[in-house]
């Protein structure tokens, strides 16, 4: 009887753990989850829009797109090498944001171009 009880507990535990997908639960906090390639493309789109806004002279719009790019690049989570390079590219986004806050559009453009190259290089690492 003791053996039967242990077997029933083990089987019920195995079935309950396997009854839901861990990937389906990964983004319960309300965020929309993307694959790494989609997240890279979304981030690059926001970086391009920020550069376009800077060329048009709209620093407020550029800041909005930089913040959106920083938010989107958090979804890029393939492996350690990709994450390390993502953090480097994100550092360029932070530098661009601080340059814009200091009214240095030329410096912000330089940092955005560096961030764009960094995020583009991530595609080859996947």
N, C-alpha and C positions, 0 to 999 in steps of 0.2 A: 504494500500500500504506500509506503514511504517512497519507493522508487517511482510508482505511478504518479504521485503528487509532484515530485521533482520534474518528471518528464512533462507533465501538463503545464507547470509553471514555465519551464524552458520554452516549450512550443508557443504558449500564449505570449510570452515576452518577445520571441522572435517574430511572430506575426504582427504584433502591435508596432514594433520598431520598423518593420518593412512595409507597413500599410500607408505611409506617406512619404513623399519625396522630399529630400532635404533641399534640392534645388528649388522646389516650389516655395519653400519657406524662406529662402535666402533674402528676399526683399520685402519682408512684411512691413517695414517701417514707412511705407507709402511711396518710396522711390520707384521709378520705372527702371527695370534692369535691362541692360544691353550686353551683348557679347563684346569682347575686347575690340574687334575690328569696327563694329558699329560705333562704339564709344570713341575710338580714335577719329573716325570720320566726323562725328558730331563735334568733337573738340576742335578739329581742323576747320570746320565750318564756322564756328564761333570766332576762332582766331582770325580767319579771313574777313569776317564781318567787322571785327574790331579794327583791323587794318584799313578797311574801306571807310569806316566811320572816322578814323583819324585823318585819312586823306581828305575827307569832306569837311573836317574841322569840328566834328562833334565829339568832344572828349567824354561827355556824359554817356553817349551811346557806346563808345569804345569801352568804358568802364563796365557797362552792363554786360557786354559780350565777353569781356575778360572774366568777369565773375561767373558767367554761364559756362565758359570753357573750363574754369577751375572746378566747377561742380561736376561737369560731364567727365572730366578726366579721372575722377575717383572710381569710375566704373571699369577702367582699364586694369584688369587684374589677371594676367596670364601666367607669369612666373616671376621669379626674383630678378632676373636680368631686365625684363621689361619694366618691372616696378621701379627699379633703380633709375633707369633712363627716363621713365615717366616723371619721377621726382625731380630730375635735373631739368626737364622741359617745363615742369610746373614752377620751378624756381625762376625761370625766365619770364613766366607769366606774372609772378609776384613782383619781379623787378619792373616789368612794364607797367603794372598797376601803380607802384610807388612813383615811377617816373611821371605818370599822368597826373598823379595827385600833386606833384611839384611843378606842373605845367611844362614838362619837358617832352614835347611830342616827338621830337627826333630820337631821343633816347628810348622812348616807348616803342617806336616803330622798329628800332634796332633789336630790342628785346623780343618783340612779337615775331620778327623774322627768325630769330634764333629759336624761339619756342616752336614755330611752325616746322623748322627743319628737324627739331628734336622729336616732335610728334609724328612727323612723316617717316622718320627713321624707325619708329616703333613698328610700323607695318612689316618691315623686313625681319623683325625679331619674333614674330608670332609663328 
